[in-house]
């Protein structure tokens, strides 16, 4: 019986290491907080709009991606980063809002 418990425990530990972690960036008062983060490849960044009335988006213009849909209050946008590098982004409707995601090796 104890060998089974040890096996299950080892599986759980292995699964924890396989999946990346989640990092939350809040959108509030026309700012991304934090504005710059460093994560490991495979991690997920979740932008959450916690404004009361204002809409925003997360636009990676450097990647030549069309401007995405807006995030209204209480909505979120997750994105998994698998490639290494520095990724700048901004809010399309509010281009002074800028952020940076730095992705490094695990």
JOPEWO-V856327 format. One record per residue. RES is the residue in three letters. NEAR is the number of other C-alpha atoms within 12 Angstrom. Layout:
# JOPEWO-V856327
RES & NEAR
RES & NEAR
This chain:
# JOPEWO-V856327
UNK & 7
UNK & 8
UNK & 9
UNK & 10
UNK & 11
UNK & 12
UNK & 13
UNK & 14
UNK & 14
UNK & 14
UNK & 14
UNK & 14
UNK & 13
UNK & 13
UNK & 13
UNK & 12
UNK & 15
UNK & 14
UNK & 18
UNK & 23
UNK & 23
UNK & 22
UNK & 26
UNK & 27
UNK & 29
UNK & 31
UNK & 37
UNK & 27
UNK & 18
UNK & 27
UNK & 29
UNK & 34
UNK & 24
UNK & 22
UNK & 27
UNK & 25
UNK & 27
UNK & 28
UNK & 29
UNK & 27
UNK & 26
UNK & 23
UNK & 30
UNK & 26
UNK & 33
UNK & 28
UNK & 39
UNK & 31
UNK & 32
UNK & 25
UNK & 22
UNK & 17
UNK & 16
UNK & 22
UNK & 27
UNK & 39
UNK & 39
UNK & 43
UNK & 31
UNK & 24
UNK & 20
UNK & 14
UNK & 12
UNK & 12
UNK & 13
UNK & 13
UNK & 21
UNK & 19
UNK & 18
UNK & 23
UNK & 31
UNK & 22
UNK & 22
UNK & 20
UNK & 23
UNK & 25
UNK & 28
UNK & 22
UNK & 26
UNK & 23
UNK & 28
UNK & 23
UNK & 20
UNK & 19
UNK & 18
UNK & 23
UNK & 30
UNK & 25
UNK & 31
UNK & 30
UNK & 33
UNK & 24
UNK & 20
UNK & 21
UNK & 21
UNK & 15
UNK & 26
UNK & 28
UNK & 31
UNK & 27
UNK & 38
UNK & 24
UNK & 26
UNK & 19
UNK & 16
UNK & 18
